[in-house]
Amino acid sequence: MSGLDQVKPLIAEVEPLVKKLKSKSSDGRTDAALKLGELAKEGKVMQAIIVERGAVKPLLKMLAGESMEERGSAMFTLASLARGTPAHQHTIVKAGGLEPLVRELQATNAGERSKAALALAYLAEDQFEYQEQIWELGAVGYLVPMLSSPSAGDRSNASLALGRLAEGNPENQRAIAAAGAIPSLVAQFKSDQEWERVDAFFAMARLVEESSKNQKAVLEAGGIESLSQALKSESPAERSNAAFCVARLAHGCSANQDAFAEAGAIVPLVKELEIEPPGERRNAIYALAYVAQGNHRNQEAITAAGALPILVGKLRQSNQAERGEAALLLACMARGHDQNRVAIGLMGAHEPLVRELKIQNFEPLSPSRGMGPGADWTARSWRKVAQPEKEERRLSVPIPSLPGQVDETSEMAEAVETTAGSDAV
């Protein structure tokens, strides 16, 4: 069966529903929009068919409808069409979708506000220009109060939208924090609803990613303990997004590094290193890397929790991404820590470690909702983290040389063999 033959039944299913969006009956339009929204969730092919068949403009027109159900169904479908698809984001924005959606954030009904926030979140995803436009329309002033709404849907979708607006945007991060979002998000860390906590972790991670002031504000608001507890959750999504948030909060902030160690975050993060499948442990690796970076006491605590043998084992895995992530954390564990350097050498890990640190094409991690901190860890920054200081080169078993350093690899390999003896793996 040809590709066209496969698509024809889908087109036949979509076309009458798109026509029904123009029906004179509000109930008919609402029913059609809901069905299209569910179909759009089936994947990008169905999304494309719905957009190409002209659904966007009648859906936007429905946002002015008198019926709350009609407006809500339209926003649900617009969110389903925009999610993860830049071309559809552009189509919706070009058709004038942002202003009515921001206006819907002022609705008296929590369900309407929640759907508007979700649609805006997906339109802002990885779109700096649209982040700016949404901010200029005053969305932050409506979204931040929603974090304190009695409705869990309000709170969760507002968190997601604020996280998307803050993503890679320092100006928006400052504005959102200034509007009072941080204490409200910390309060959501303690919610009874798992999905609300997951979205709050994501939003907070984005809010602090380029702001040391916001990092410290989370510590002062009491968020560290709740995040550390979330690392012990039975939910993989909650543990992953909590680790994502830990990574961002610990990055370059010694006070937060210490606070996470004191709150007991290290042991559950190390346990995550053995979780299957590999994708579920990546945020834990980056969290441990940021918690360990430049912090001698935390390096020792991670080693004491049993991380080194696990990581050395992963250097010998067939999966390149796993090897690279293990190399990153081992480099952070070794820098400035003589005992860890020697331990890594005794395990016979220097050669595979330096080999992985020379590779430059590792993919950044992705937590449940949003990109992770992997983009910060290019090969260049890994080399910087792993590079021994001059005085550290006196060690008998330092990390092997990396590009741009004096080539001591052969001497180091010989030193490893001499020191490790028959115990080297």
C-alpha positions in Angstrom: 0.0 0.0 0.0 1.4 3.4 -1.0 1.8 6.3 1.4 -1.1 8.1 -0.3 -3.3 5.1 0.1 -2.5 5.0 3.8 -3.3 8.7 4.3 -6.6 8.7 2.3 -8.7 7.1 5.2 -7.2 9.7 7.6 -8.2 12.5 5.3 -11.7 11.1 4.9 -12.0 11.0 8.7 -10.7 14.6 9.2 -12.5 16.5 6.4 -16.1 16.2 7.6 -15.0 17.3 11.1 -13.2 20.4 9.8 -16.4 21.3 7.9 -18.4 20.8 11.0 -16.2 23.5 12.8 -18.1 26.0 10.6 -21.5 24.6 11.6 -24.2 27.0 12.9 -24.6 24.8 15.9 -22.3 25.5 18.9 -22.7 22.0 20.1 -21.8 20.7 16.6 -18.6 22.8 16.5 -17.7 21.8 20.0 -18.1 18.1 19.2 -16.0 18.4 16.0 -13.2 20.3 17.8 -13.0 17.7 20.6 -12.8 14.8 18.1 -10.1 16.6 16.1 -8.1 17.3 19.3 -8.2 13.6 20.1 -7.1 12.7 16.6 -4.3 15.3 16.7 -2.9 13.4 19.7 -2.3 10.3 17.5 0.8 11.8 15.9 2.4 14.3 13.5 0.7 12.8 10.4 -2.7 13.4 11.8 -1.7 16.9 13.1 -0.5 17.8 9.6 -3.7 16.6 7.9 -5.9 18.6 10.3 -3.9 21.8 9.7 -3.7 21.3 6.0 -7.4 20.8 5.8 -7.9 24.3 7.2 -8.9 23.7 10.8 -6.9 26.5 12.4 -8.9 29.5 11.4 -12.3 28.1 12.4 -10.8 27.0 15.7 -9.6 30.5 16.4 -12.9 31.9 15.5 -14.5 29.5 18.1 -12.5 31.3 20.8 -15.0 34.2 20.5 -17.9 31.8 20.9 -20.5 32.4 23.6 -20.3 28.8 24.9 -17.6 28.0 27.5 -17.5 24.4 26.2 -17.0 25.7 22.6 -14.1 27.9 23.6 -12.5 25.1 25.7 -12.8 22.5 23.0 -11.1 24.9 20.5 -8.2 25.6 22.9 -7.8 21.9 23.6 -7.4 21.2 19.9 -5.1 24.1 19.2 -2.8 22.8 22.0 -2.8 19.3 20.5 -1.9 20.8 17.1 0.9 23.0 18.4 2.6 20.5 20.6 6.1 19.7 19.3 5.5 21.0 15.8 7.1 24.3 14.9 5.3 24.6 11.5 1.9 24.3 13.3 3.0 26.8 16.0 3.8 29.2 13.2 0.5 28.6 11.5 -1.5 29.3 14.6 0.5 32.4 15.6 0.4 33.8 12.1 -3.4 33.4 12.1 -3.6 35.6 15.2 -3.8 32.9 17.9 -1.8 34.5 20.7 -4.0 37.4 21.6 -7.3 35.5 22.1 -5.5 32.8 24.1 -3.9 35.3 26.4 -7.3 36.9 26.8 -8.7 33.5 27.8 -6.2 33.5 30.8 -8.6 36.0 32.4 -11.6 33.7 32.1 -13.7 33.2 35.3 -13.8 29.4 34.6 -10.7 27.5 35.7 -11.1 25.0 32.9 -10.9 27.7 30.3 -7.9 29.3 31.9 -6.1 26.0 32.2 -6.6 25.1 28.5 -5.4 28.6 27.4 -2.3 28.2 29.5 -1.6 24.7 27.9 -2.1 26.0 24.4 0.3 29.0 25.1 2.8 26.6 26.6 3.0 24.5 23.4 3.1 27.6 21.2 6.1 29.0 23.2 8.0 25.7 23.2 11.5 26.4 21.7 10.2 29.6 20.1 12.0 32.7 21.5 10.0 35.1 19.3 6.7 33.7 20.5 7.9 33.8 24.1 8.5 37.5 23.7 5.1 38.1 22.1 3.2 36.2 24.8 5.1 38.2 27.5 4.4 41.5 25.8 0.7 40.6 25.8 0.8 40.5 29.6 0.5 36.7 30.0 2.9 36.5 33.0 0.6 38.8 35.0 -2.2 36.3 34.6 -0.2 33.0 34.8 1.6 33.7 38.1 -1.7 34.2 40.0 -2.9 30.9 38.5 -0.1 29.2 40.5 -2.2 29.9 43.6 -5.5 28.9 42.1 -7.7 26.3 44.0 -7.7 24.4 40.7 -4.9 21.8 40.2 -5.3 22.1 36.5 -4.8 25.9 36.7 -1.7 25.5 38.7 -0.1 22.7 36.6 -0.7 24.2 33.2 0.3 27.7 34.5 3.6 26.1 35.7 4.2 24.5 32.3 3.4 27.8 30.4 5.7 29.8 32.7 8.5 27.2 32.3 8.2 27.5 28.5 8.3 31.3 28.7 11.3 31.2 30.9 13.2 28.7 28.8 16.5 30.2 27.7 15.1 33.7 28.3 16.8 35.6 31.2 14.5 38.6 30.9 11.4 36.5 31.3 13.0 34.5 34.1 13.6 37.8 36.0 10.0 39.0 35.3 8.4 35.7 36.4 10.4 35.6 39.6 9.7 39.3 40.3 5.9 38.5 39.9 6.2 36.1 42.8 6.3 32.7 41.1 9.0 31.0 43.1 7.2 30.6 46.5 4.1 29.4 44.6 6.1 26.8 42.7 7.8 25.6 45.8 4.4 25.2 47.4 3.4 23.0 44.4 6.5 20.8 45.1 4.3 19.5 48.0 1.1 18.9 46.0 -0.8 15.7 46.4 -1.0 15.4 42.6 2.1 13.9 41.0 1.6 15.6 37.6 1.4 19.0 39.4 4.7 18.3 41.1 6.3 17.2 37.8 5.2 20.4 36.0 6.4 22.5 38.9 9.8 20.9 38.9 10.1 21.6 35.1 9.0 25.2 35.5 11.4 25.9 38.4 14.3 24.3 36.5 13.7 26.7 33.6 13.2 29.7 35.9 16.7 29.3 37.6 18.7 28.1 34.6 20.4 31.5 34.0 19.8 33.3 37.3 21.9 32.8 40.4 19.4 35.1 42.2 16.5 32.7 41.4 18.6 29.7 42.5 19.2 31.3 45.9 15.5 32.2 46.2 14.5 28.6 45.9 16.8 27.7 48.7 15.4 30.5 50.9 11.8 29.4 50.0 12.5 25.8 51.3 12.4 24.0 48.0 15.5 21.8 48.4 14.0 19.4 50.9 10.9 18.7 48.8 13.0 18.1 45.6 15.3 15.7 47.5 12.3 13.7 48.7 10.9 13.6 45.2 14.1 11.8 44.1 12.8 8.8 46.1 9.4 8.7 44.3 8.1 5.6 42.7 7.3 7.6 39.6 10.0 7.7 36.9 8.6 11.0 35.6 8.7 12.6 39.0 12.2 11.4 39.8 13.5 12.5 36.3 12.0 16.1 36.5 13.2 16.4 40.1 16.7 15.5 39.1 16.4 18.0 36.2 15.5 20.7 38.7 18.3 19.6 41.1 20.8 19.9 38.2 19.7 23.5 37.4 19.7 24.6 41.0 23.1 23.1 41.8 24.8 24.4 38.7 27.4 27.0 39.9 25.7 27.4 43.3 27.8 26.0 46.1 25.1 26.8 48.7 22.6 24.7 46.8 25.1 22.0 46.3 25.7 21.8 50.0 21.9 22.0 50.7 21.1 19.0 48.5 23.8 16.9 50.1 22.5 17.7 53.5 18.9 17.0 52.4 20.0 13.5 51.3 19.8 13.9 47.6 23.0 12.1 46.7 22.1 8.5 47.6 18.9 8.4 45.6 20.6 10.1 42.6 23.3 7.4 42.6 20.7 4.7 42.8 19.2 6.2 39.6 22.5 5.4 37.7 21.3 1.7 37.5 17.7 2.4 36.5 16.5 1.0 33.2 15.9 2.1 30.5 18.9 4.5 30.1 16.8 7.5 29.3 15.3 7.5 32.8 18.7 8.0 34.4 20.2 10.8 32.3 18.9 13.6 34.5 20.4 11.9 37.5 23.8 11.8 35.8 23.6 15.6 35.1 22.3 16.3 38.6 25.2 14.5 40.2 27.7 16.2 37.8 26.4 19.7 38.9 26.3 18.7 42.6 29.8 17.4 42.4 31.4 20.1 40.3 34.0 21.9 42.3 32.7 20.5 45.6 35.2 18.2 47.3 32.8 17.0 50.0 30.1 16.1 47.5 32.6 14.3 45.3 33.5 12.2 48.3 29.8 11.6 49.2 29.0 10.4 45.7 32.0 8.1 45.7 30.9 6.7 49.1 27.5 6.0 47.7 29.1 3.6 45.1 29.0 5.7 42.0 32.5 5.1 40.6 32.2 1.3 39.8 28.8 1.9 38.2 30.1 4.7 36.0 33.3 2.8 35.0 31.1 -0.1 33.9 29.1 2.3 31.7 32.2 3.4 29.9 32.3 0.0 28.4 28.7 0.0 27.2 27.9 -0.2 23.5 25.6 2.9 23.7 27.6 6.0 22.9 25.3 8.4 24.8 25.7 6.2 27.9 29.4 6.2 27.7 29.6 10.0 27.2 27.3 10.7 30.2 29.4 8.4 32.4 32.6 10.1 31.2 31.1 13.5 32.0 30.3 12.6 35.6 33.7 10.8 36.1 35.4 13.9 34.9 33.5 16.0 37.5 34.3 13.4 40.2 38.0 13.4 39.4 38.8 17.1 39.0 40.6 18.4 42.0 40.1 15.1 44.0 43.3 13.0 44.2 41.6 9.9 45.7 39.0 9.7 43.0 41.7 10.1 40.3 43.6 7.2 41.8 40.4 5.1 42.2 39.5 5.7 38.5 43.0 4.6 37.5 42.9 1.5 39.6 39.7 0.5 37.8 41.5 0.8 34.5 39.2 3.5 33.3 41.6 6.2 32.1 41.8 5.1 28.5 38.1 4.8 27.8 37.5 8.0 29.8 39.8 10.1 27.7 38.4 8.5 24.5 34.9 9.5 25.4 35.8 13.0 26.4 37.2 13.6 22.9 33.9 12.8 21.3 31.8 16.0 20.6 28.4 14.8 19.4 26.6 13.6 22.5 22.9 14.4 22.5 21.4 16.6 25.3 19.0 14.8 27.6 15.3 15.4 27.6 13.2 15.2 30.7 9.4 14.5 30.7 8.5 18.1 29.6 11.3 20.1 28.2 15.0 19.9 27.3 17.5 19.1 30.0 20.8 20.7 30.9 22.8 18.6 28.5 23.2 21.4 26.1 25.6 23.0 28.6 27.9 20.0 28.5 29.5 20.2 25.1 32.8 18.4 24.6 34.6 21.7 25.1 33.1 22.2 28.5 33.7 18.6 29.4 37.4 19.1 28.6 37.4 22.2 30.8 35.8 20.3 33.7 38.2 17.4 33.3 41.4 19.3 32.7 43.8 18.9 35.6 45.2 22.0 37.2 49.0 22.3 36.9 49.7 21.1 40.4 47.5 18.1 39.9 49.8 16.8 37.1 52.2 15.6 39.8 49.8 12.7 40.6 50.9 9.3 39.5 47.5 8.6 38.1 45.9 11.8 36.7 43.2 12.0 34.1 44.7 11.4 30.7 45.5 14.5 28.6 42.8 16.0 26.4 43.1 18.0 23.2 45.1 21.2 23.8 47.0 19.8 26.8 50.5 18.3 26.9 50.3 14.7 25.6 51.0 12.6 28.7 48.6 9.8 27.7 51.2 7.0 27.3 53.0 7.9 30.6 49.7 8.0 32.4 48.6 4.6 30.9 51.9 3.1 32.1 51.4 4.7 35.6 47.9 3.2 35.7 49.2 -0.3 34.9 51.9 0.0 37.5 49.6 1.3 40.2 46.6 -0.9 39.4 48.4 -4.2 38.8 46.3 -7.2 38.4 43.3 -5.5 39.9 42.7 -3.3 36.9 39.5 -4.1 35.0 
